[in-house]
Amino acid sequence: MSYWRNLTTKIYNSLRSTGSSVSLNQIPSNKYNVRPVKTAEELINEVKPVEVTSNTVGCDGGNGPLGHPMVYINLDSHEPQPCGYCGIRFVQKKGHHHH
Ligand SMILES: [Zn+2]
């Protein structure tokens, strides 16, 4: 906590040295506690689906906090399919022409 207090004091001092008249109370204390305004679901939807060349893909969420048991996702529809565990989307890469 003292880190933020020191930073605020630093900003205050630098503002004062430029001649600005600012009170320490005028610096919003929540300025440095910015929270993401997006939900996890919205963030995932912004991530481009992972392109794979096969019609099935196994997902275990990687080794991060999203890790989960391996599941296999069918991509025959060529539409992005989300993993039921971690929400990462996979899509079969176009280029395999079945004409
Ligand atoms: Zn997954």
Boltz pocket constraint, residues with backbone or C-beta under 6 A from the ligand:
constraints:
  - pocket:
      binder: B
      contacts: [[A, 59], [A, 60], [A, 61], [A, 66], [A, 68], [A, 83], [A, 84], [A, 85], [A, 86], [A, 87], [A, 88]]
      max_distance: 6.0
